[in-house]
């Protein structure tokens, strides 16, 4: 199926400035240039940011040319959308560092030498003088129209600075620049970007003529089946940066999705075709306990964002935790698996198991420690310890860096060897 039909089936289209016009333009041109941007306000994207770029990737795979815009200039200003207060301005040093990190992430997703172009709006916005900004661009924006845009209107009650108020002008200049210099005809963004996108198409037609072929497309706000916002967990955002969210944690996030959401996420976040997704939907309906769809989702997204090697490692850790046989995990894998568990400091010297449990305050008393050991409630490094005289040698596993202690069935502690 063609790209727009595919996006419609996936439920990935919310609003379009001219649906029929865009379909006709793609049919005529065969290959178009399009763009989506992310501001350099942080050093990593999270999975919420990923949603519009999955659409960009689909266009790329369909033979179109994506332009990935890193907001080195707009990131220094701050997009007011989705916020009810002013952003704290960052130093340009921070913005530049963030821009470099985001560019690396995008190259990993889209390929360094593939049919994709990376741009930074600092390269052109920084060259516009105040007089040029007011004369060449400000004159084309009506304040009443700007105030009516949802992104601004939602902030009027609590207030909005002139800096953030002008954000939509800067984003419009981006679209104009990319259209003039790179023939970009489509901008994609989240539903909160609708006002900024339409401001851009309006500016282009005012400057270059009403017949210019430019279009905007937004994706729906993604909510979970329980009505809460997608992408947040008890531990916070799920990041694409492996240092912020390990590949194992990333894999687990997708593996643990609700049956009511998994098919929707397969459509949004994987490149599986309709036939395979329909088959997985049938699995959810008839054999939900097997969680086949969740495993497929976790595999596809982890492979896309990280790598085959990271996926294999995440699966290895998952299998080890399921069976309890963690002895063969590496120190790096232990850190991924238990990094968010309660941690205790452990001496490097071999220590009696009862003394160890009390010293780390895993057990409140020696009596309770002896009782739990005798009853088989204590597992250390994947092996049950039932002898109260046992010595625990921290150097025996995981390169001498960690000791993993489990009390009962689910209570884990990560001992860090000092």
N, C-alpha and C positions, 0 to 999 in steps of 0.2 A: 504493500500500500504506500501511497505518497506520504511525505513527511507530515503534512497537516492532518491528514486522515488518521495517521498513526498517533499523533499527539492528542487528537480528539478522543480516540479509543482509550488512550491511557488516562483520560481525565485531566490532561495537563494544560488546557487552555482555559483561561478565565475571561479576559477581555481582549478584543482586537479593535484597532482603530478603523480597519476596513478589511473584513474577512474575505469578501469576494475579490477585492482588489489585490490582496496579498496572494491568494491562491492563483489568480491569473498571472501576476508578476512572476511567481516561481515557475509556473508552467512555461511562460515565454522565455525567461532567462536561463532556465535549467539549473544554473548555479548562481546564488546571490551571496552578498556579504552581509553579515549581521553582527551585532555586538551586544555584550552585557558587561556591566562593570561591578567591581567590588572596591570599596574604599580602603585605604591603608590605615585603618584605625586600630588594627590588631595585627599580630604576626602570624595568625593562622585563621583559616576558615573553619567553621563548624558545619555540621550536616545540614543546618537550616540554610546556610549560604549555598550549599551544593545543589539545591533544587533547580534554580534557573540554569545553572551550568550543565546539568544533565540534559536540559533541552538543547543547549548549545552543542553539546557533544553529539546529540542525535542529528542535528543539522550537519555537523562535520562528517559524520558517517554516511549521510545521505548525499555527500558531494558538494556541500556548501562551504563557504569560507568564514569561520568565526574570527572576530576580533575580540580579544580579551582585554578589557580596559582596567588597569590598576589605577585607582584614584589617588595618585600622589599629591594632587592639588586639592581635590574635593575632600580627601581624607584629612587635610589640614584644617578644613572648615567645619565639617560635621553635617551629616544628613539628618534633618529633624524627623524623618518618618519613623513611626513606631515608637516615639519617645515623648514623654511629657515634661521633659526638662532639657536644659542646654547641655551639650557635650562639653567635657573638659578638653580644652585645646592641647594638642600634643606638640612637642618640639619637632622641628623639621628633621632632626637627627632620628627621632623615633619613627616618624612617618617614612623616611627613606629606608630605614631598616625593615619596617613592616612591608614596604613595597617590594623589597628584594625577596623576603620570605614568601609573600603571596605569589610573586612571579614564579618562584621555584615550584610551588605547589601546582600552579596552573600548567606549567610545562610537563609535570608528571602526569597530569590528567589528560592533556591534549596532545602531548608529543612535542619534542623540541624542534623537529624538522618537518613536521606534518603540515597539513593544510590549515594552518592557524597563524595568527599574527598577534603578538603581545604589544600593547601600547600603554603609555603612562600619560595621563592628561596634564601632568605638571609640564610636559614638554611644550604645550601650546598655551595653557592657561596662564602660566607664569610670565609669558611674554606680552600679555595684554595690559596696557596702561590703564589707569583709572579713567582718564578722559575717553579712551577708546571703548572701555567697558560701558560707560554711560551713553556715549553717542551712538556706537555701532550696535549695541545689544539692548541696553536699558530702554531705549526708545521703542523697542518692539514688544515690550511687556507692559500690560495694563495692570495697575495695582489691584483693581477690583477683581480682575480675573485671577490673579495670583492668590488673593485672599480667599477666593472660593475653592481653591484646590484643597482636597481632603487633608493632605499632608500639612498644610498651613492652618486650615480652619480648625483642626483638632487641637492646635496649640494656642489659639487666640485667648482662651480663657486664662491660661496660666502664664501666657506671654511667650514671645519669640524674639530673638535678637535680629537685627538687620543682617548680621552675618549668615545665620541659618535661613533667614527669609530669602536670601538671594541664591540659595543652593540650587533651586530649580533653574535659574538662569545659567549657572555654570554647567549643569548637566545638559541643558539645551545646546550650549555652545559645543559641548563634546559631540553631540549627535550631528550638528552642523559641520564641524571640522571633519569628522569621519566620513560624512556623506560627500563633502566637497573633495577631499583628498584621497579617499579610499573607496568611494562608491558604495558605502554602507547604506543599506536601504531599510533595515529592520533592527529595532531595539527590543530586547527581551528583558523583563524584570519581574520582581514579585508584585503582588497585587497592590502593595503600598507605594509602588513606583508609578502608578498609572498617571497621576498628575504631572510628574516630572517628564514622563515619556510623551504625553500629549503636548506639553509645553515645547518639547523639542521638535515635534513634527510641525507645530504651528510656526516656530521660529524659522525653520528651513523654508517653508512655503512663503513666509513674508520676505525673506532675504533673496531666495532664488526663484520664486515663482510658484503659483498655486498648483501647477501641474507636476511638481516634483514627486517622484515615486518613493515615498517614505512611509513606513508602517510601524506600529507598535503592538506588542503582544505581551500580556501578563499571565502569570500562572496563578492558580488558586492558592489561598491561604490553606496550609495543610494542618488539619486537626486530627487528633487521634479519635478512636471510636468513643472514648469517654468524654470527648469535648475539650480536652486540654491541648495545649500547643505541642506540636511535634518537635522532637529534637532535644527536649530537656529531660534530664534524669535527676534522681535524688542527689547525685554527685555533681550536677551542673551540666554544662554543655558537652556534647560529644564532638571532639575536635578532629580535624584531619591530620594534624601534626602528631606523629607517633610519640613524641616526648610528652605531649599533653594528655593524649588518650592512646594507650598502647594498642597495637593491632589486636591483641587478645581481648581487651575491653571493647574495642570497636566491634569485633566479631560477635561478642556476647550481646551487645546492644541489639543487633539485628536478629540474633538467634532467639531472643526473648520477646519478640513482638507478639502482640495479641492476634489470635486467629481472625478477629474482625478487621484488622488493619493490614495483614500480611500481603494479600492480593493487590491492594492499592499500592503498597510499597514496591512490590515486584514490578508493577507497571511504571512507577516513577523512577526507580533507582537501578533497574537492570536493563540490559539490552536483549533480554529473552523475547522471542516472538510471541504472537497471540496464541498460537497452537500450544506452545509449552506452558504459558501462563494459564491458559484455560485448563490444561491437564493438572497443574498444581492447585488450581482453585477447586477442582474435583477432589483432590487429595484432602484438602482442608475440610471439605463438606463430608467426606465419607470416613476418613481416618485421621482426624485432627491430632490424636494422641501421638502419632508418629512424627509430627512436626517436619514433614518433608519440605513444605514450602518455606518454612523459616530457615532451615539449613541451606536451601538453595539461595535464598535471599542473602544470608550472611556470607556465603561463599562468593557470590557475584560482586557484592559491594566491597567486601574486604579486598578481593583481588584487584578491583578497579582503582580503589583509593590507595592501596598499599602495594602489594605484589604477590605473586604466587608463593614466594618463600615465606612472606609474613602470614599468608593464609595457612600454609602447612604448619607453621609454628603455632598459630592460634588453635588449629584443630588438634595438634598434639597435646597442648596444654589442657584443652577442653576434655579430651579423652582421659588424660591422667587424673584430672579432678573428678571425673565421673566414676572412675574405678578406685580412686584413692591411691593408685600406684604412681606416686610423684617422684620416686627415687631416680628415675632416668631423665628428669628434667635438668636443664642447665641452670646456672645461677641467673642468667638473663631471663630465662623462662619463668623461674620462680619469682623474680622481681615483677614480671608482668602479671603473673597469676595472683600474687598475694600483696602487691604493692599498696592496695587500698585497705588491706586488713589491719586490725590493731597490731602495732609493733612494740616489741620489747627489746631491750639491750641485753646481750648475753656475753659472758666472758669467753675468751678463746680456749680456756683450760677445760679439760674433761671434768664434768660435774655430775654428781649423783642426781638422778631424775627428780627425787622428792625435793632436794635442795634447789634445783633449777626451777621447779614449778612455783615454789614459795618465793624465791628471790625475784622472779619476774612478776609476782603478784597475780599469776594465772590462777593459783590456788590461794585461798585465804589462810590456810594453816597446814602444818605438816600432817596432821591427822586426816584432813580432807584430801590432801595430795596422796597419801598412802592408800586411802580408801579408793580413790578414783583409779590409781594405777592398778591395784589389786583387782578391781572390777572390770578392767579392760577398757576404761573410758579415755585413756590417754594414748594417742598415736603421735609418734615423732618421726619426721621425715618419711612418712608413709608406712611406718612399721609400728604395730601395736606393742606397747611396753607394759608388761604385767609384773615385772620383778622390781620391787622397791629398792633393791641394791644396784640396779643397772646404772652404768656410767654413760653419760651422753657426751660424745666427742664431736664438737662443732666442725672439726676438720674433715670429718668422714664423708660429707656430702656437699654438693653445691659450691665447690671450690673454697670451702671453709668460710663462705660469706654469710650463709643463712642457716637457721634451724627452723623448720616448720613444725609447729605444735598444734595438735587438734585435741580439743576436749569435748567429749560427746560426739555427736554426729556432724555438727555443723559449725561449731565454734573454733575458728582458726586464729592462730597468732603467728606473726612472722618475727622470728628472733634474728636480730642483726648482730653479727659477731663483732665485738669491739677489739 
